[in-house]
Amino acid sequence: MKKKIFGVHDDNTLRQFKNCLRTGQVAGGVLCADGHYGYSQPVGGVVVYDGQISPSGVGYDIACGNKAVRTNLKWTEIEKDLPRLMDEIASSISFGVGMKNKQRVDHEVFDDSDWAVYVEIGKQEHDRLKKLAKDQLGTVGAGNHFVDLLVEKETDAVWVANHFGSRGFGHKTASGFLNLANGREFDDRAPGESMEQAPTLIDLDSELGDLYYRAMTLSGKYAYAGRNYVMDEVLSILGADSEFEVHNHHNYAWKETHFGKEYFVVRKGATPSAPGQMGFIGGSMGDISVIVRGKDNEANADAFYSTVHGAGRIMSRTEAAGRMNWKTRTRRGGKITQERMDQAIKKYGVELRGGGTDESPFVYRKLRDVLDAHKDTIDVLHVLKPVGVCMAGANEFDPYKD
C-alpha cells in the first residue's frame, strides 16, 4: 500500500487517516498538509479504493469546489468603486443556509438522465429533491463558502473566485445514501453519527454502488452549474469578461488509473493535481490565494495526483467564536473577538461582507506553509491577494460536518 503524509498533524487527524487506510479494499492514501479532523475521513485526506466508494469520505457537501476566473479588468479600474461592488455582490447573490435563489434558474442539469436515480428511490423523494435543487441553484451557502475579488500583484489583474458545492441537494443525497448503505430508509433520521465512525463503503459493482455513483455525478454537475451561475452574476456586476478559468471539485470520488490499474480516488478537501492540471487554492480572508499546476513527476504520482484545497483549519468554529445559544443567537467564550478580527481585516486591506470570527484569518494555517509542504508536486503559477470577500453573515449555522 502506498501512503504519503504531507506536513504536521495532530493525533486525532493521524489516527483517523490510519483508520481509513485499514478499512475496506484500500490501495493507498494521502494526507495533505492542510488536513484536519473530519467526519469519518480527515478533511485533506485522500483514500484510494479498489472497487469501492465511500459516501462518508466524499462527505455531505458533495462536489464542493472552486471556480476562479481572471477578468479583463485591472485593479486601478475598480479600486475606488470596490465598496459599492461588494454591496451589490452581497445583495444580488444569496448567501446562507437554506437560502433560495432570488430568481429561478433554468438549467440543462435538470434534464439530466441521472435524475432517474431518485425516481428509483421513490417519486416523492425525487420530486422533493429536484424542487430543492431548483430553488437553490446559484446560492452560495454558509460556513467557509465565499465569493472573492482578488488582485494579482505582478500584473494588476482582477480575479474572481467562488467556493461552494451542491447545497441542500447534495447534503440530502449524502444523508440518504449513508442511510441506505447502513440498512435504513433513504429519508430516515440517522442515529447520532460520530466523528470516529468507520468509513461507510459501498461496492461499485452493486446496485447501490451504481446508484450512488450516478447521484454523486449528478451532484457534481449541479455544483458546476451553481458555481458557473454565480461567477457569471459577479462578472456582470463588474462589467467584466473572463480571460482564463480554473474549475474543479475537492469533495468527490474520481475513477482514475494509477500505477497501471483503475481505482476510485476519494478526495475529501483535496484538489486533484494530475500533470498539467490546474487548481485554485484559497487561503483565509487575510492571506494569499493561488493558482497551481500539477507536476509530471514521481513525487506527484506517489501522491495520487492530489494536493491541498485550502490553508486548513487550526481552530474549530466553537473555539474561535464561542458556544452559540441558538435561542438568543449569541455566543460566549470564543478566543477571537470581533474587534481583533476587524483590525486584522482592515490591516490586510480587505472589503468584507458577512463572515464571522469563526472564519477569521486566525483560525487557519498560513497558505504559504501548506504549499511549501507540497512544493515537489505542484507549481504555483499565480499568487492572488483578496481585496473583497463576501460570505454568509456571522452566526449562520453550518449543517455540513466537513
C-alpha positions in Angstrom: 0.0 0.0 0.0 1.3 3.4 -1.0 0.7 6.2 1.6 2.0 9.7 1.9 1.7 12.3 4.7 2.5 15.9 4.0 3.0 18.4 6.8 2.4 18.1 10.5 -0.9 16.9 12.0 -2.5 16.3 15.4 -3.0 12.8 16.8 -6.7 12.8 16.1 -6.2 13.5 12.4 -3.4 10.9 12.1 -5.4 8.3 13.8 -8.5 8.9 11.6 -6.4 8.7 8.5 -4.8 5.4 9.5 -8.2 4.0 10.4 -9.4 4.9 6.9 -6.4 3.0 5.4 -7.3 -0.1 7.4 -11.0 -0.2 6.4 -12.0 -1.8 3.1 -10.2 -2.5 -0.1 -7.6 0.3 0.2 -4.7 0.6 -2.3 -3.3 3.8 -0.8 -3.8 7.2 0.7 -2.6 10.7 1.1 -2.9 13.2 3.9 -2.4 16.7 2.6 -0.7 19.5 4.6 -4.0 21.3 5.2 -5.5 18.2 6.7 -7.6 18.2 9.9 -10.0 16.0 11.8 -13.3 15.4 9.9 -16.3 13.2 9.9 -15.1 9.6 9.3 -12.3 10.7 6.9 -10.0 13.7 7.6 -10.5 16.8 5.6 -7.4 17.0 3.3 -7.5 13.2 3.2 -7.4 11.0 0.1 -8.2 7.3 0.1 -7.7 5.1 -2.9 -10.2 2.2 -3.2 -10.2 -0.9 -5.4 -13.8 -1.4 -6.5 -15.4 0.5 -3.6 -16.7 4.0 -3.0 -17.1 5.9 0.3 -20.1 8.2 0.7 -18.8 9.2 4.1 -15.4 10.0 2.5 -17.0 12.2 -0.2 -18.9 13.8 2.6 -22.1 15.8 3.0 -21.1 18.7 0.7 -20.8 16.6 -2.4 -18.7 18.3 -5.1 -17.8 21.3 -3.0 -15.1 23.1 -5.1 -13.8 26.3 -6.6 -14.1 28.3 -9.7 -11.6 31.1 -10.4 -11.6 33.5 -13.3 -9.0 36.1 -14.5 -11.0 39.0 -15.8 -10.1 41.6 -18.4 -10.1 44.3 -15.6 -7.2 45.9 -13.8 -7.2 46.8 -10.1 -7.0 50.5 -10.9 -10.3 50.3 -12.8 -12.3 49.1 -9.8 -10.3 50.2 -6.7 -12.4 53.3 -5.9 -15.7 51.5 -6.6 -14.9 48.5 -4.5 -17.3 49.2 -1.6 -20.3 49.6 -4.0 -19.3 46.5 -5.9 -19.1 44.4 -2.8 -22.5 45.7 -1.6 -24.0 44.7 -5.0 -22.5 41.2 -4.8 -23.8 40.8 -1.2 -27.3 41.9 -2.2 -27.5 40.1 -5.6 -26.3 36.7 -4.6 -28.0 34.5 -1.9 -25.6 33.6 1.0 -26.6 31.5 3.9 -28.1 28.2 5.0 -31.4 27.1 3.3 -31.4 30.1 1.1 -33.3 30.1 -2.2 -32.2 32.0 -5.3 -34.0 35.3 -5.6 -34.7 34.3 -9.2 -35.5 30.9 -10.6 -32.6 29.5 -12.7 -33.5 27.1 -15.6 -30.6 24.9 -16.5 -30.0 21.8 -18.6 -28.8 19.9 -15.5 -32.4 19.4 -14.5 -32.9 17.4 -17.7 -30.0 15.0 -16.9 -30.8 11.3 -17.2 -29.4 10.6 -13.7 -32.4 12.1 -12.1 -33.8 8.6 -12.7 -31.7 7.5 -9.7 -34.1 9.4 -7.4 -37.2 8.0 -9.2 -35.9 4.6 -8.4 -35.7 5.6 -4.7 -39.2 7.0 -4.8 -41.3 9.6 -6.7 -41.8 11.6 -3.5 -38.1 11.8 -2.8 -37.3 12.6 -6.5 -39.9 15.5 -6.6 -38.8 17.0 -3.3 -35.1 16.9 -4.0 -35.5 18.2 -7.5 -37.6 21.1 -6.2 -34.9 21.9 -3.6 -32.2 21.8 -6.2 -34.1 24.2 -8.5 -34.8 26.5 -5.6 -31.1 26.7 -4.5 -29.2 26.6 -7.8 -26.9 29.7 -7.8 -26.9 30.1 -4.0 -23.6 30.0 -2.0 -24.4 28.7 1.5 -22.7 29.3 4.8 -19.6 28.1 6.6 -16.4 28.7 4.7 -18.2 29.3 1.3 -17.4 32.6 -0.4 -17.2 34.9 -3.4 -13.8 36.7 -3.5 -12.4 39.5 -5.6 -8.6 39.2 -5.8 -5.7 41.0 -7.4 -2.6 39.5 -8.9 0.2 41.8 -7.8 2.6 41.1 -10.7 0.0 42.0 -13.4 -2.6 44.1 -11.6 -5.2 41.7 -13.0 -8.6 41.4 -11.2 -9.6 37.8 -10.5 -12.9 36.4 -9.2 -13.2 33.2 -7.2 -16.0 31.3 -5.6 -16.2 28.2 -3.3 -19.3 26.1 -2.6 -20.8 22.8 -3.6 -24.2 21.0 -4.2 -26.0 22.8 -1.4 -29.0 21.1 0.3 -29.5 18.8 -2.7 -26.0 17.3 -2.1 -26.4 17.2 1.6 -29.7 15.2 1.4 -28.2 12.9 -1.2 -25.3 12.1 1.1 -27.6 11.6 4.1 -29.9 9.3 2.1 -27.2 7.1 0.7 -25.5 6.8 4.0 -28.9 5.6 5.4 -29.3 3.1 2.6 -25.8 1.8 3.0 -26.5 1.2 6.7 -29.8 -0.6 6.2 -32.1 2.4 6.8 -34.6 4.1 4.6 -33.4 7.0 2.4 -35.3 9.6 4.4 -34.8 8.1 7.9 -33.2 10.3 10.5 -29.8 8.8 11.1 -28.7 7.9 14.6 -26.1 10.0 16.3 -23.1 10.0 14.0 -19.6 10.0 15.4 -16.6 11.7 14.0 -14.8 8.5 14.9 -17.3 6.4 12.8 -15.5 4.0 10.4 -15.9 4.8 6.7 -19.1 3.7 5.1 -18.2 1.7 2.0 -20.3 0.5 -1.0 -19.1 -2.0 -3.6 -19.3 -0.2 -7.0 -20.5 -3.3 -8.8 -23.6 -3.4 -6.6 -26.9 -1.8 -7.4 -26.5 0.6 -4.6 -23.0 1.5 -5.7 -24.2 2.3 -9.2 -27.0 4.5 -7.8 -24.7 6.4 -5.5 -22.0 6.9 -8.2 -24.7 8.3 -10.6 -26.2 10.5 -7.8 -22.7 11.8 -6.9 -22.0 12.6 -10.6 -25.3 14.5 -10.9 -24.4 16.4 -7.7 -21.1 17.3 -9.3 -22.8 18.6 -12.5 -25.2 20.6 -10.2 -22.3 22.1 -8.3 -20.6 23.1 -11.5 -23.8 24.8 -12.7 -24.1 26.7 -9.5 -20.6 28.0 -9.5 -20.9 28.9 -13.2 -24.1 30.9 -12.5 -22.6 32.8 -9.5 -19.4 33.6 -11.5 -21.5 34.9 -14.4 -23.5 37.1 -11.9 -20.3 38.6 -10.4 -18.8 39.2 -13.9 -22.0 41.0 -14.9 -21.8 43.2 -11.7 -18.2 44.1 -12.5 -18.9 44.6 -16.2 -16.0 42.2 -16.9 -15.2 39.4 -19.3 -13.4 36.1 -18.5 -10.0 35.6 -19.9 -8.9 32.4 -18.2 -10.8 29.9 -16.0 -9.9 27.2 -13.4 -12.7 25.0 -12.1 -12.7 21.8 -10.1 -14.2 19.8 -7.2 -12.4 18.9 -4.0 -15.1 16.7 -2.3 -15.6 13.9 -4.8 -14.7 10.4 -6.0 -12.9 10.0 -9.3 -12.4 7.0 -11.4 -8.6 7.2 -12.2 -5.7 5.0 -13.3 -2.7 4.8 -11.0 0.3 2.6 -11.4 -1.4 0.7 -14.2 -4.7 -0.1 -12.5 -8.1 1.6 -12.3 -9.1 2.8 -8.8 -11.7 5.1 -7.2 -10.0 8.0 -5.5 -12.0 9.6 -2.8 -10.8 13.1 -2.0 -12.3 15.0 0.9 -11.0 18.5 0.9 -8.2 17.7 -1.6 -7.6 19.1 -5.0 -6.9 16.8 -8.0 -3.5 17.8 -9.5 -2.7 15.5 -12.4 0.3 16.6 -14.6 -0.6 19.9 -16.1 -3.9 20.1 -14.3 -4.7 23.5 -12.7 -6.5 24.3 -9.5 -7.4 27.3 -7.4 -6.4 27.1 -3.7 -7.8 29.7 -1.4 -6.2 30.9 1.8 -8.0 32.7 4.6 -9.6 36.2 4.1 -6.3 37.7 5.4 -3.9 35.6 3.3 -3.0 34.9 -0.3 -4.8 32.5 -2.7 -3.0 30.8 -5.6 -3.4 29.0 -8.9 -1.4 25.8 -9.0 -0.5 23.2 -11.6 0.4 19.5 -11.0 3.9 18.4 -11.8 4.7 15.5 -14.1 7.0 13.6 -11.7 7.3 10.6 -9.4 6.5 12.6 -6.3 3.2 13.7 -7.7 2.4 10.2 -8.8 3.1 8.9 -5.4 0.7 11.5 -4.0 -2.0 10.0 -6.3 -2.1 13.4 -8.0 -3.6 15.1 -5.0 -2.9 18.4 -3.2 -4.4 20.8 -0.7 -7.7 22.6 -1.1 -7.0 25.5 1.3 -4.9 26.5 4.2 -6.6 24.1 6.7 -8.2 25.0 10.0 -6.2 25.0 13.2 -9.1 26.2 15.4 -12.7 24.9 15.5 -15.6 27.2 14.9 -16.7 26.9 18.5 -13.2 27.5 19.8 -12.9 30.6 17.7 -16.3 32.2 18.0 -17.6 30.6 21.3 -20.5 28.4 22.0 -23.8 29.5 20.4 -27.0 29.9 22.3 -29.5 29.4 19.5 -32.4 30.8 21.5 -30.7 34.2 22.0 -28.4 33.9 18.9 -25.4 35.0 21.0 -22.0 33.4 21.5 -19.9 33.1 24.6 -16.3 32.1 25.3 -14.7 32.5 21.9 -10.9 33.1 21.5 -11.3 35.5 18.6 -13.1 38.8 19.3 -14.8 40.8 16.6 -12.5 43.7 17.3 -9.4 41.6 16.8 -10.8 40.3 13.5 -11.9 43.7 12.2 -8.4 45.1 12.9 -6.7 42.3 11.0 -9.0 42.6 8.0 -8.6 46.3 7.9 -4.8 46.0 8.1 -4.8 43.5 5.3 -6.9 45.8 3.1 -10.0 43.6 2.6 -13.5 44.9 2.0 -15.5 42.3 3.9 -19.3 41.5 3.7 -20.5 38.9 6.1 -18.2 36.4 7.8 -17.9 35.7 11.5 -14.9 35.3 13.8 -15.0 31.5 13.1 -13.8 32.4 9.6 -11.2 35.0 10.7 -7.5 34.6 9.5 -6.5 33.4 13.0 -8.3 30.0 12.6 -6.3 28.9 9.5 -2.8 27.9 8.8 -0.7 30.2 6.6 -1.2 29.1 3.0 2.4 29.5 2.0 3.5 27.0 4.7 1.0 24.5 3.4 2.1 25.0 -0.2 5.7 24.6 0.8 5.0 21.1 2.1 3.8 20.2 -1.4 6.4 22.0 -3.4 7.7 18.8 -5.1 4.3 18.0 -6.6 2.8 21.4 -7.7 3.9 24.6 -9.3 2.4 27.9 -8.1 1.5 29.9 -11.2 -0.3 32.9 -9.9 -0.4 34.5 -6.4 -3.5 36.5 -5.7 -4.4 38.8 -2.8 -8.1 39.2 -1.8 -9.4 42.7 -1.9 -13.1 41.8 -1.4 -14.6 38.9 0.5 -18.3 38.1 0.6 -19.7 35.3 2.9 -22.8 34.4 4.8 -23.2 36.5 8.0 -21.9 35.6 11.4 -23.9 33.1 13.4 -25.2 31.2 10.4 -25.5 27.5 11.4 -23.4 25.3 9.0 -25.0 21.9 8.7 -22.1 20.3 7.0 -19.8 18.1 9.1 -16.8 18.7 6.8 
